[in-house]
């Protein structure tokens, strides 16, 4: 749109952002400390400014106007005038074009130059310099959208938490090398909505796709100058705009089409959101949006030296949740993605930073109070990454009811157990059964625990059993970045090998970890690509690797096909048997007149574990009996749930152990459902009498189903 705007009306302070109402566009921007705000309009390619309009109307610190001649597609940005006094927290610089925090679409990327900074870049004291170069040529532009979209009968699947299985993936990485996705759609939202992708996920059996950040984000200058990219996207600059590099069509409607496709397939869409910090970084960072609009309002500043930022995120800044307008921004963003984009939930990056009222983490902070009473956001899935980098920021188990949490204690324990560490079977049992020690005291259920062994941050599953140490040289940080404590085990050789014995052990270890995840109480989350043996070549911090290190390899070898089939089978077993995803914690005692306890922990000799035996450092083998009589739950329609009883045997020992199978039911037999010692997870036998010994192979997991004589249950 290149028509010169000649008519300006006062407009309204609400809604915030640029809003097309069918006749014109209302513009609204909050800035408490600004002296003057200018709306800049650009031609269709964003290269030339065609109008500059001074916003003369201000209502409650919100600057606004209405342009009756404006239409969807119009490109715009802001220039905000005010004091440049970093020592007082103010960093206004009207020479810098700024992104609207409420922009629904952002056109283009940051083209880095020294002009993107409010001070003379390279000057050792940004408070003692002021840069007058115009940044507009290197800045993306905001774009007015028409929000109209035909949703038809689309509705959220509303899958209960206890039935949820999450698949964490990356929009580009999943499809970029997929041979059955049209080349023009690879790496985009449209690519994710194609039948080959949907069919793969349905074959797996997952119920929710959790996307790494899709809010518009920025590639850090230091990465671009090294030839790298911010691949993961944890560098947000626009909380309402879907990232433009994932749009094949350039239209926001493409994201909506993707969500609709997932819903039609019965799957939910969860977004990984980054409201704790922005892409503007530290006090030496660029001026792209919030900093130039009202730095003192949007960011947590050091009260003793407002020139500096409070940094709980390790990214240079922290959004100021104490400011009601910033809190409103985040809440408006969340509601927008639920009501307008139809997403089903959110995973909050470094969520503890959002809870900080002052310096301390306050689990009853304003943010959580507001979400709990919000009629829209409180009804979707809410997942916390329950830590930040500040003092007291580790808050696993402390988030309020209504929230689930990434449980890194589950990850650490399961990795350590299968690596062969001793003395942790008690911890292993806690994590396997839903981490009641973390969640039960606050009245939460097992599904408060989001269980994971791998996620985007760290080794994928293949690398977890292939490398003892990180190999992050490709990040060009001299291998200093990323975790040093991976709790991984290379099975005898560092890196890839052609040794068949080592590769067989690695495949078994992967089956052990996947089977444990799917048989654990809580909500399993698997890292996308683990089902097809995706590798990052030992890189445990591939945030900047937009290349083969991160993209999925869809050349499915026989080994990868076996892994895919095993993962699908384990998910199917979990979904078909409610005993593996109970809504209540086990009690360790008979329930409602049952003959046996709802759960029994067993030693290899068939006896029940004693308190002293839980503490033995050499113990690496145990069994757990899940009793069908202890399953006293009902489904969504009030009908009692029924299932078989199961026995799971675990051994992180190297040698085979005879494990005596218990007899809790007269004349019972044990049907062998799965044994990870075998290539496909299948054992050669069919059933074994109770009281006999099962040959439990070293480094293996076995699932057995209890059968009464002449009255078995199908697995």
C-alpha positions as CSV (number, residue, x, y, z in Angstrom):
1,X,0.0,0.0,0.0
2,X,1.6,3.3,-1.1
3,X,-1.3,5.8,-1.0
4,X,-0.4,8.9,1.0
5,X,-2.5,9.2,4.1
6,X,-4.1,12.6,4.5
7,X,-6.9,12.0,7.0
8,X,-6.2,11.4,10.7
9,X,-8.8,11.0,13.4
10,X,-8.3,10.8,17.1
11,X,-8.9,7.1,17.4
12,X,-9.1,5.1,20.6
13,X,-6.5,3.9,23.2
14,X,-8.0,0.4,23.0
15,X,-7.4,-2.1,21.6
16,X,-3.6,-1.8,21.6
17,X,-1.6,-2.2,18.4
18,X,-2.9,-1.7,14.8
19,X,-6.5,-2.8,14.4
20,X,-8.4,-3.0,11.1
21,X,-12.2,-2.7,11.7
22,X,-13.3,-3.0,8.1
23,X,-13.3,0.7,7.4
24,X,-9.9,1.9,8.7
25,X,-7.1,1.2,11.1
26,X,-6.8,2.3,14.8
27,X,-3.2,2.7,16.1
28,X,-2.5,2.6,19.8
29,X,0.8,2.6,21.7
30,X,1.6,2.8,25.4
31,X,4.5,5.0,26.6
32,X,4.4,6.6,30.0
33,X,7.5,8.8,29.7
34,X,7.5,9.8,26.1
35,X,7.3,13.4,25.0
36,X,6.1,12.7,21.5
37,X,5.2,9.7,19.4
38,X,5.3,9.5,15.6
39,X,3.7,6.8,13.4
40,X,5.8,6.1,10.3
41,X,4.2,4.5,7.3
42,X,6.1,2.8,4.6
43,X,5.7,1.7,0.9
44,X,4.9,-2.0,0.2
45,X,8.6,-3.2,0.3
46,X,9.4,-1.3,3.5
47,X,12.3,0.6,2.0
48,X,10.8,4.1,1.8
49,X,8.9,6.1,4.4
50,X,5.8,7.7,2.8
51,X,4.1,9.3,5.8
52,X,5.0,10.4,9.3
53,X,2.1,11.2,11.6
54,X,2.4,12.8,15.0
55,X,0.0,11.2,17.5
56,X,-1.5,14.1,19.3
57,X,-4.1,12.1,21.2
58,X,-3.0,10.6,24.6
59,X,-5.3,8.8,27.0
60,X,-4.0,7.3,30.2
61,X,-0.4,7.2,28.8
62,X,-1.6,5.6,25.6
63,X,-0.9,7.4,22.3
64,X,-3.4,6.8,19.6
65,X,-5.0,7.8,16.2
66,X,-7.3,6.4,13.6
67,X,-6.5,6.4,9.8
68,X,-9.8,5.9,7.8
69,X,-7.7,5.5,4.6
70,X,-5.5,2.8,5.9
71,X,-5.9,-0.8,4.9
72,X,-4.5,-4.3,5.7
73,X,-1.0,-4.8,4.3
74,X,0.1,-1.3,5.4
75,X,3.7,-1.3,6.8
76,X,4.5,0.9,9.8
77,X,6.7,1.6,12.7
78,X,7.1,4.1,15.5
79,X,9.6,6.8,16.5
80,X,9.3,7.9,20.1
81,X,10.7,11.1,21.5
82,X,11.8,11.6,25.1
83,X,14.9,12.0,27.3
84,X,18.0,10.0,26.7
85,X,19.2,9.7,30.3
86,X,20.3,6.1,30.9
87,X,21.3,7.0,34.4
88,X,17.6,7.5,35.1
89,X,16.5,4.6,33.1
90,X,15.4,6.5,30.0
91,X,16.8,5.6,26.5
92,X,14.6,7.4,24.0
93,X,16.1,8.0,20.6
94,X,13.7,9.1,17.8
95,X,16.3,8.3,15.2
96,X,15.5,4.6,15.7
97,X,12.5,3.0,14.1
98,X,10.6,0.8,16.6
99,X,8.5,-2.3,16.4
100,X,5.0,-2.1,17.8
101,X,4.9,-4.5,20.8
102,X,1.3,-5.4,19.7
103,X,2.1,-5.9,16.0
104,X,0.2,-8.9,14.6
105,X,2.6,-9.3,11.7
106,X,6.3,-8.3,11.2
107,X,7.7,-8.0,7.7
108,X,11.4,-8.6,7.2
109,X,14.4,-9.2,9.5
110,X,16.9,-7.0,11.3
111,X,19.7,-6.0,9.0
112,X,22.4,-5.4,11.5
113,X,24.5,-2.2,11.5
114,X,25.7,0.2,14.1
115,X,22.6,2.3,13.4
116,X,20.4,-0.3,15.3
117,X,21.9,1.0,18.6
118,X,20.7,4.1,20.5
119,X,24.3,4.9,21.4
120,X,27.5,5.0,19.3
121,X,28.1,1.2,19.0
122,X,31.5,0.3,20.3
123,X,31.7,3.2,22.7
124,X,32.7,1.8,26.1
125,X,29.9,3.8,27.9
126,X,26.6,3.8,26.2
127,X,25.3,6.4,28.6
128,X,27.9,8.9,27.5
129,X,27.1,8.7,23.7
130,X,24.0,9.2,21.6
131,X,23.6,7.9,18.0
132,X,21.8,10.0,15.4
133,X,21.8,7.6,12.5
134,X,18.4,6.5,11.2
135,X,17.9,2.8,11.7
136,X,14.8,2.4,9.5
137,X,16.6,0.9,6.5
138,X,17.8,-2.1,8.7
139,X,14.6,-2.6,10.7
140,X,11.7,-5.0,10.0
141,X,8.3,-3.2,9.6
142,X,5.0,-3.9,11.3
143,X,2.2,-4.9,9.0
144,X,-1.5,-4.3,9.5
145,X,-3.5,-7.6,9.1
146,X,-7.0,-8.6,8.2
147,X,-7.8,-11.1,11.0
148,X,-10.7,-12.7,9.1
149,X,-10.4,-16.5,8.8
150,X,-12.9,-19.3,8.3
151,X,-12.5,-21.6,11.2
152,X,-15.6,-23.6,10.4
153,X,-16.3,-26.2,13.1
154,X,-12.8,-26.1,14.5
155,X,-12.6,-26.7,18.2
156,X,-9.9,-27.5,20.7
157,X,-9.5,-31.2,21.3
158,X,-9.4,-30.6,25.1
159,X,-7.4,-33.8,25.7
160,X,-7.2,-34.4,29.5
161,X,-3.8,-33.9,31.1
162,X,-3.6,-37.6,32.1
163,X,-4.1,-38.7,28.5
164,X,-1.6,-36.2,27.1
165,X,1.6,-37.2,25.3
166,X,3.7,-34.3,24.1
167,X,6.0,-34.1,21.1
168,X,8.4,-31.2,21.2
169,X,9.6,-30.0,17.8
170,X,10.9,-27.2,15.7
171,X,8.8,-25.7,12.8
172,X,11.7,-25.7,10.3
173,X,13.7,-28.6,11.5
174,X,10.9,-31.1,11.2
175,X,10.1,-30.5,7.6
176,X,13.2,-29.0,6.0
177,X,14.5,-32.3,4.6
178,X,11.3,-34.2,4.5
179,X,11.1,-35.8,1.0
180,X,7.3,-35.9,1.0
181,X,6.7,-32.3,1.9
182,X,6.5,-30.0,-1.1
183,X,9.8,-28.1,-1.4
184,X,8.1,-24.7,-1.3
185,X,6.4,-25.6,2.1
186,X,9.4,-27.1,3.9
187,X,10.4,-25.3,7.0
188,X,7.0,-23.5,7.4
189,X,3.7,-23.7,9.2
190,X,2.1,-24.9,6.0
191,X,4.7,-27.7,5.8
192,X,3.7,-28.9,9.3
193,X,0.1,-29.0,8.1
194,X,0.8,-31.4,5.2
195,X,-0.5,-35.0,5.3
196,X,3.0,-36.7,5.6
197,X,3.6,-34.8,8.8
198,X,0.2,-35.4,10.2
199,X,0.4,-39.1,9.3
200,X,3.8,-39.5,11.0
201,X,2.5,-37.9,14.2
202,X,-0.6,-40.0,14.2
203,X,1.4,-43.1,13.6
204,X,3.4,-42.2,16.7
205,X,0.3,-41.7,18.7
206,X,1.2,-38.3,20.3
207,X,-1.6,-36.1,21.4
208,X,0.1,-32.7,21.4
209,X,2.7,-30.9,19.4
210,X,4.8,-28.4,21.4
211,X,6.5,-25.9,19.0
212,X,9.7,-24.2,19.9
213,X,9.2,-20.4,19.9
214,X,7.1,-19.0,17.0
215,X,6.8,-15.5,18.3
216,X,8.7,-13.2,16.0
217,X,12.4,-13.3,17.1
218,X,15.8,-11.8,16.1
219,X,19.0,-13.4,15.1
220,X,21.6,-12.0,17.5
221,X,24.2,-9.8,15.8
222,X,27.2,-11.7,17.2
223,X,25.7,-14.9,15.7
224,X,25.1,-13.4,12.3
225,X,28.6,-12.1,12.2
226,X,29.9,-15.6,12.8
227,X,27.7,-17.1,10.1
228,X,25.2,-18.6,12.6
229,X,21.5,-18.1,13.4
230,X,19.3,-18.1,16.5
231,X,17.7,-21.3,15.4
232,X,15.7,-22.1,18.5
233,X,14.1,-18.7,18.6
234,X,14.4,-17.8,22.3
235,X,15.0,-14.2,21.4
236,X,11.5,-12.7,21.1
237,X,10.7,-9.2,19.8
238,X,7.0,-9.6,18.9
239,X,4.6,-11.4,21.2
240,X,1.6,-11.3,18.8
241,X,3.3,-12.0,15.4
242,X,4.1,-15.5,14.2
243,X,7.7,-15.7,13.1
244,X,7.8,-14.6,9.4
245,X,10.6,-16.9,8.3
246,X,8.2,-19.8,8.9
247,X,5.4,-18.4,6.6
248,X,5.4,-19.8,3.1
249,X,2.6,-17.5,2.1
250,X,3.5,-14.4,4.1
251,X,0.0,-14.5,5.7
252,X,-0.8,-15.0,9.3
253,X,-3.7,-17.1,8.2
254,X,-1.1,-19.9,7.4
255,X,-0.5,-20.4,11.1
256,X,-4.3,-20.7,11.7
257,X,-4.5,-23.2,8.9
258,X,-1.8,-25.3,10.6
259,X,-3.6,-25.3,13.9
260,X,-6.9,-26.2,12.3
261,X,-5.1,-29.2,10.5
262,X,-3.8,-30.5,13.8
263,X,-7.1,-30.1,15.5
264,X,-8.8,-32.0,12.7
265,X,-6.3,-34.8,13.4
266,X,-7.2,-34.8,17.1
267,X,-3.9,-33.2,18.2
268,X,-3.3,-30.1,20.3
269,X,-0.9,-27.3,19.6
270,X,1.2,-25.9,22.5
271,X,3.5,-22.9,22.1
272,X,6.9,-22.4,23.8
273,X,6.7,-18.8,24.8
274,X,9.4,-16.4,26.0
275,X,8.0,-13.6,28.1
276,X,10.9,-13.4,30.5
277,X,13.2,-11.3,28.3
278,X,13.4,-9.7,24.9
279,X,15.9,-9.6,22.0
280,X,17.2,-6.2,23.0
281,X,19.7,-7.7,25.5
282,X,21.7,-5.8,28.1
283,X,22.3,-2.1,28.5
284,X,24.8,-2.4,25.6
285,X,22.1,-3.9,23.3
286,X,20.2,-2.5,20.3
287,X,17.1,-0.3,20.3
288,X,14.5,-2.3,18.4
289,X,11.2,-1.8,20.3
290,X,10.6,-1.8,24.1
291,X,13.8,0.0,25.0
292,X,13.0,3.0,22.7
293,X,9.3,3.0,23.6
294,X,9.7,3.2,27.3
295,X,12.7,1.5,28.8
296,X,11.9,2.4,32.4
297,X,8.5,0.7,32.2
298,X,9.2,-2.4,30.1
299,X,12.4,-3.6,31.9
300,X,13.5,-4.5,35.4
301,X,16.2,-1.9,36.2
302,X,18.8,-1.9,38.9
303,X,17.2,0.3,41.6
304,X,20.7,1.5,42.7
305,X,21.9,2.2,39.1
306,X,18.9,2.4,36.6
307,X,21.4,2.4,33.7
308,X,21.8,-1.4,34.3
309,X,19.3,-4.2,34.0
310,X,18.3,-6.8,36.5
311,X,19.0,-10.0,34.6
312,X,17.3,-13.2,35.9
313,X,17.5,-14.8,32.4
314,X,21.1,-14.8,31.4
315,X,20.0,-12.9,28.3
316,X,20.8,-9.4,29.4
317,X,17.4,-8.2,30.6
318,X,14.2,-9.2,32.3
319,X,10.7,-7.9,31.5
320,X,9.2,-5.8,34.2
321,X,6.2,-7.8,35.5
322,X,5.7,-5.2,38.3
323,X,4.4,-2.7,35.7
324,X,0.7,-3.3,35.1
325,X,1.0,-2.3,31.4
326,X,3.7,-5.0,30.8
327,X,1.6,-7.5,32.7
328,X,-1.3,-6.5,30.4
329,X,0.9,-7.0,27.3
330,X,1.6,-10.5,28.3
331,X,-2.0,-11.4,29.2
332,X,-3.3,-9.8,26.0
333,X,-0.7,-11.8,24.0
334,X,-1.8,-15.1,25.7
335,X,-5.5,-14.4,25.1
336,X,-4.8,-13.5,21.5
337,X,-3.1,-16.8,20.7
338,X,-5.9,-18.7,22.4
339,X,-8.9,-16.8,21.0
340,X,-7.6,-15.7,17.6
341,X,-5.0,-18.5,16.8
342,X,-6.9,-21.3,18.7
343,X,-3.7,-22.7,20.3
344,X,-4.3,-25.2,23.2
345,X,-1.6,-24.2,25.7
346,X,1.7,-22.7,26.5
347,X,5.1,-23.7,27.9
348,X,6.6,-20.8,29.7
349,X,10.4,-20.4,29.3
350,X,12.2,-19.6,32.6
351,X,8.8,-19.2,34.3
352,X,10.3,-18.4,37.6
353,X,11.3,-15.0,36.2
354,X,7.6,-14.2,35.7
355,X,6.9,-14.9,39.4
356,X,9.4,-12.4,40.9
357,X,7.5,-9.7,42.6
358,X,10.6,-8.1,44.0
359,X,13.8,-10.0,44.1
360,X,12.4,-13.2,45.6
361,X,10.4,-15.7,43.6
362,X,6.8,-15.4,44.8
363,X,4.7,-18.4,43.8
364,X,1.6,-16.3,44.4
365,X,2.8,-13.4,42.3
366,X,0.4,-11.2,40.4
367,X,1.0,-13.1,37.1
368,X,-0.2,-16.4,38.5
369,X,-3.2,-14.7,40.3
370,X,-4.3,-13.1,37.1
371,X,-4.0,-16.3,35.1
372,X,-5.9,-18.4,37.7
373,X,-8.9,-16.1,37.4
374,X,-8.7,-15.5,33.7
375,X,-11.7,-17.2,32.0
376,X,-9.7,-17.8,28.8
377,X,-6.1,-18.6,29.8
378,X,-7.0,-20.7,32.8
379,X,-8.7,-23.2,30.6
380,X,-5.7,-24.1,28.4
381,X,-2.7,-26.2,29.2
382,X,-0.1,-24.3,31.2
383,X,3.5,-25.7,31.5
384,X,6.2,-24.0,33.5
385,X,9.9,-24.3,33.0
386,X,10.2,-23.9,36.8
387,X,13.6,-22.1,37.1
388,X,15.5,-19.0,36.0
389,X,19.1,-18.0,36.6
390,X,18.6,-15.8,39.6
391,X,19.0,-16.6,43.3
392,X,16.2,-18.9,44.5
393,X,15.0,-19.4,40.9
394,X,14.9,-23.2,41.0
395,X,11.2,-23.8,41.9
396,X,10.4,-27.4,40.8
397,X,7.4,-28.5,42.7
398,X,6.4,-25.0,43.9
399,X,4.1,-23.7,41.1
400,X,0.5,-23.3,42.1
401,X,-2.4,-25.7,41.2
402,X,-3.5,-25.5,37.6
403,X,0.2,-25.6,36.4
404,X,2.3,-28.5,35.2
405,X,6.1,-28.3,35.3
406,X,9.0,-29.6,33.4
407,X,10.5,-32.1,35.9
408,X,14.3,-32.0,35.4
409,X,14.6,-34.3,38.4
410,X,12.9,-37.0,36.4
411,X,15.3,-36.4,33.5
412,X,18.4,-36.5,35.8
413,X,17.3,-39.6,37.7
414,X,16.4,-41.7,34.6
415,X,19.6,-40.8,32.8
416,X,21.6,-41.7,35.9
417,X,19.9,-44.9,36.5
418,X,20.2,-46.3,33.0
419,X,23.8,-45.0,32.9
420,X,24.4,-47.4,35.7
421,X,24.9,-45.1,38.7
422,X,24.2,-46.9,42.0
423,X,22.3,-45.9,45.1
424,X,19.4,-44.1,43.3
425,X,16.7,-46.8,43.0
426,X,14.7,-44.9,45.7
427,X,14.8,-41.8,43.6
428,X,14.1,-43.8,40.5
429,X,10.9,-45.2,42.1
430,X,9.7,-41.7,43.1
431,X,10.1,-40.3,39.6
432,X,8.6,-43.4,38.0
433,X,5.4,-43.0,40.0
434,X,4.8,-39.3,39.4
435,X,7.1,-37.5,41.9
436,X,4.6,-37.3,44.7
437,X,7.3,-35.8,46.9
438,X,7.2,-32.8,44.6
439,X,3.5,-32.4,43.8
440,X,1.2,-34.2,46.2
441,X,1.6,-31.8,49.1
442,X,0.1,-28.9,47.1
443,X,-2.9,-31.0,46.1
444,X,-1.7,-31.6,42.6
445,X,-1.9,-34.9,40.6
446,X,0.7,-37.0,38.9
447,X,0.1,-35.2,35.7
448,X,1.6,-32.0,37.2
449,X,4.9,-33.7,36.3
450,X,6.0,-33.2,32.7
451,X,8.4,-36.2,32.4
452,X,11.2,-36.0,29.9
453,X,14.5,-37.7,29.2
454,X,15.5,-35.4,26.4
455,X,14.4,-32.0,25.2
456,X,15.6,-29.3,22.7
457,X,18.2,-28.2,25.3
458,X,20.9,-30.9,25.6
459,X,21.6,-34.2,23.8
460,X,18.9,-35.9,21.7
461,X,18.4,-39.5,22.6
462,X,20.8,-40.9,20.1
463,X,23.6,-38.7,21.4
464,X,22.8,-39.5,25.0
465,X,24.0,-43.0,24.5
466,X,26.8,-42.1,22.0
467,X,28.7,-39.3,23.7
468,X,30.1,-38.9,27.2
469,X,31.0,-35.2,26.7
470,X,29.7,-32.3,24.7
471,X,31.1,-31.5,21.3
472,X,30.0,-27.9,20.6
473,X,32.9,-26.7,18.5
474,X,30.5,-25.7,15.7
475,X,29.0,-23.0,18.0
476,X,32.4,-21.2,17.7
477,X,32.6,-20.7,21.5
478,X,35.6,-23.0,22.0
479,X,33.3,-25.7,23.4
480,X,32.6,-23.6,26.5
481,X,28.8,-23.3,26.1
482,X,26.2,-25.9,27.0
483,X,26.0,-28.3,29.9
484,X,29.0,-30.2,31.2
485,X,26.9,-32.5,33.3
486,X,25.0,-34.6,30.7
487,X,24.6,-37.8,32.7
488,X,25.2,-39.6,29.4
489,X,27.0,-42.8,28.6
490,X,28.7,-43.6,25.3
491,X,28.5,-47.4,25.9
492,X,32.2,-47.8,25.4
493,X,33.3,-45.6,22.5
494,X,33.0,-41.8,22.1
495,X,31.0,-41.0,19.0
496,X,29.7,-43.1,16.1
497,X,31.2,-46.6,15.6
498,X,30.7,-49.7,13.4
499,X,31.1,-52.0,16.3
500,X,27.9,-54.1,16.3
501,X,28.0,-55.0,20.0
502,X,28.2,-51.3,21.0
503,X,25.5,-50.3,18.5
504,X,23.3,-53.0,19.8
505,X,23.8,-51.8,23.4
506,X,23.1,-48.3,22.4
507,X,19.8,-49.3,20.7
508,X,18.8,-51.2,23.8
509,X,19.6,-48.2,26.0
510,X,17.4,-46.1,23.8
511,X,14.6,-48.6,24.1
512,X,15.1,-48.6,27.9
513,X,14.8,-44.8,28.2
514,X,11.7,-44.6,25.9
515,X,10.0,-47.5,27.6
516,X,10.6,-46.0,31.0
517,X,9.2,-42.6,29.9
518,X,6.0,-44.2,28.5
519,X,5.4,-46.4,31.6
520,X,5.9,-43.6,34.1
521,X,3.1,-41.8,35.9
522,X,2.9,-38.1,34.8
523,X,2.8,-36.6,31.3
524,X,5.5,-37.9,28.9
525,X,7.2,-35.4,26.6
526,X,9.5,-36.7,23.9
527,X,11.9,-34.7,21.8
528,X,11.0,-34.7,18.2
529,X,13.4,-36.8,16.1
530,X,14.2,-39.2,18.9
531,X,11.9,-41.7,17.2
532,X,14.1,-41.7,14.1
533,X,17.5,-41.5,15.8
534,X,18.1,-37.8,15.1
535,X,21.7,-36.8,16.1
536,X,23.3,-33.5,16.7
537,X,26.8,-35.0,16.4
538,X,27.5,-34.5,20.1
539,X,26.4,-30.9,20.2
540,X,24.3,-30.4,23.4
541,X,23.5,-26.7,22.8
542,X,22.5,-26.5,19.1
543,X,20.6,-23.2,19.5
544,X,22.5,-21.6,16.7
545,X,22.8,-24.5,14.3
546,X,20.3,-23.9,11.5
547,X,21.8,-26.7,9.4
548,X,22.1,-30.5,9.2
549,X,23.0,-30.6,12.9
550,X,19.5,-29.7,13.8
551,X,17.3,-30.7,10.8
552,X,15.6,-34.1,10.9
553,X,17.1,-36.7,8.6
554,X,14.2,-38.6,7.0
555,X,16.4,-41.2,5.3
556,X,14.9,-44.0,7.4
557,X,17.4,-46.9,7.6
558,X,16.2,-50.3,9.0
559,X,17.6,-49.3,12.4
560,X,15.6,-46.0,12.4
561,X,12.5,-47.9,11.2
562,X,12.8,-50.3,14.2
563,X,13.2,-47.3,16.6
564,X,10.2,-45.6,15.1
565,X,8.1,-48.8,15.4
566,X,9.2,-49.3,19.0
567,X,8.4,-45.8,20.1
568,X,5.0,-46.1,18.4
569,X,4.3,-49.4,20.2
570,X,5.3,-48.0,23.6
571,X,3.0,-45.0,23.1
572,X,0.2,-47.3,22.1
573,X,0.7,-49.5,25.2
574,X,0.5,-46.4,27.4
575,X,-2.6,-45.0,25.7
576,X,-4.4,-48.4,25.9
577,X,-3.7,-49.0,29.6
578,X,-5.0,-46.4,32.1
579,X,-2.9,-48.0,34.8
580,X,0.2,-46.2,33.3
581,X,-1.4,-42.8,33.4
582,X,-3.4,-42.7,36.6
583,X,-5.0,-39.4,37.8
584,X,-4.1,-40.1,41.5
585,X,-0.9,-41.1,43.2
586,X,-0.3,-44.7,44.3
587,X,-0.9,-45.2,48.1
588,X,1.2,-48.3,48.7
589,X,-1.6,-50.1,50.4
590,X,-4.8,-52.1,49.6
591,X,-7.5,-49.9,48.2
592,X,-11.2,-50.4,49.0
593,X,-11.0,-54.0,50.1
594,X,-8.5,-55.1,47.4
595,X,-6.5,-58.3,48.2
596,X,-3.1,-56.6,47.4
597,X,-1.6,-53.2,47.5
598,X,-2.1,-50.9,44.6
599,X,1.7,-50.9,44.0
600,X,4.4,-53.3,45.2
601,X,8.2,-53.0,44.8
602,X,10.1,-56.2,44.3
603,X,13.6,-57.5,44.6
604,X,15.0,-60.1,42.1
605,X,14.3,-62.9,44.6
606,X,10.6,-62.0,44.4
607,X,10.4,-60.5,47.9
608,X,9.1,-57.0,48.6
609,X,11.6,-54.3,49.0
610,X,12.5,-53.3,52.6
611,X,13.3,-49.8,53.8
612,X,17.0,-50.7,54.2
613,X,17.2,-52.2,50.7
614,X,16.2,-48.9,49.1
615,X,19.4,-47.4,50.4
616,X,21.8,-50.1,49.1
617,X,24.4,-48.5,46.8
618,X,24.9,-51.7,44.7
619,X,21.2,-52.1,43.9
620,X,20.5,-51.6,40.2
621,X,17.6,-54.1,39.6
622,X,14.1,-54.0,40.8
623,X,10.5,-54.7,39.8
624,X,7.2,-52.9,40.3
625,X,3.8,-54.5,40.3
626,X,0.8,-52.3,39.3
627,X,-2.4,-53.8,40.6
628,X,-5.6,-53.6,38.6
629,X,-7.5,-53.7,41.9
630,X,-5.9,-50.4,42.9
631,X,-7.3,-48.7,39.8
632,X,-10.4,-47.0,41.3
633,X,-10.7,-44.2,38.9
634,X,-13.5,-43.2,36.5
635,X,-13.4,-41.9,32.9
636,X,-14.8,-38.5,31.7
637,X,-18.4,-40.0,31.6
638,X,-18.2,-41.4,35.1
639,X,-17.6,-45.0,34.1
640,X,-15.1,-47.1,36.2
641,X,-11.8,-47.7,34.4
642,X,-10.6,-51.3,34.2
643,X,-7.3,-52.7,33.2
644,X,-5.0,-55.7,33.8
645,X,-2.3,-55.9,36.4
646,X,1.3,-55.4,35.2
647,X,4.8,-56.1,36.3
648,X,7.8,-54.1,35.1
649,X,11.3,-55.3,35.6
650,X,14.3,-53.0,35.5
651,X,18.0,-53.9,35.4
652,X,20.8,-51.4,34.9
653,X,23.3,-54.2,35.7
654,X,25.6,-55.5,33.0
655,X,24.9,-59.2,33.6
656,X,21.8,-61.3,33.3
657,X,19.8,-61.8,36.6
658,X,17.1,-64.4,37.3
659,X,14.1,-62.4,38.5
660,X,11.5,-64.5,40.4
661,X,8.0,-63.7,39.1
662,X,5.6,-63.1,42.0
663,X,2.3,-64.9,42.5
664,X,-0.4,-62.5,43.7
665,X,-3.3,-64.3,42.0
666,X,-3.8,-68.1,42.3
667,X,-2.7,-70.0,39.2
668,X,-1.6,-66.8,37.5
669,X,0.8,-66.6,34.5
670,X,2.8,-63.7,33.2
671,X,2.4,-62.7,29.6
672,X,5.5,-61.2,28.1
673,X,4.4,-57.9,26.5
674,X,7.8,-56.4,25.8
675,X,11.5,-57.0,26.5
676,X,14.0,-54.3,25.5
677,X,16.8,-56.9,25.3
678,X,15.4,-57.9,21.9
679,X,15.8,-55.9,18.7
680,X,12.1,-55.1,18.3
681,X,11.4,-55.1,22.0
682,X,9.8,-58.5,21.6
683,X,10.7,-61.6,23.7
684,X,10.8,-65.1,22.2
685,X,8.5,-66.6,24.8
686,X,4.9,-66.0,25.3
687,X,4.0,-66.6,29.0
688,X,5.7,-67.8,32.2
689,X,4.1,-69.3,35.3
690,X,4.1,-67.2,38.4
691,X,6.9,-68.4,40.8
692,X,9.3,-69.1,38.0
693,X,12.4,-67.0,37.3
694,X,12.6,-64.7,34.3
695,X,16.0,-64.3,32.7
696,X,16.3,-60.5,33.0
697,X,19.1,-59.5,30.6
698,X,21.7,-56.9,31.6
699,X,20.6,-53.3,30.7
700,X,17.0,-54.2,29.9
701,X,13.4,-53.5,30.9
702,X,10.6,-56.1,30.7
703,X,6.9,-55.5,30.7
704,X,4.7,-58.5,31.8
705,X,0.9,-58.7,32.1
706,X,-0.8,-60.8,34.7
707,X,-3.2,-63.5,33.5
708,X,-5.5,-65.6,35.5
709,X,-5.7,-69.3,34.3
710,X,-8.2,-69.4,31.5
711,X,-9.1,-65.8,31.8
712,X,-6.4,-63.6,30.3
713,X,-6.4,-60.0,29.2
714,X,-5.1,-58.8,25.9
715,X,-2.1,-56.5,25.8
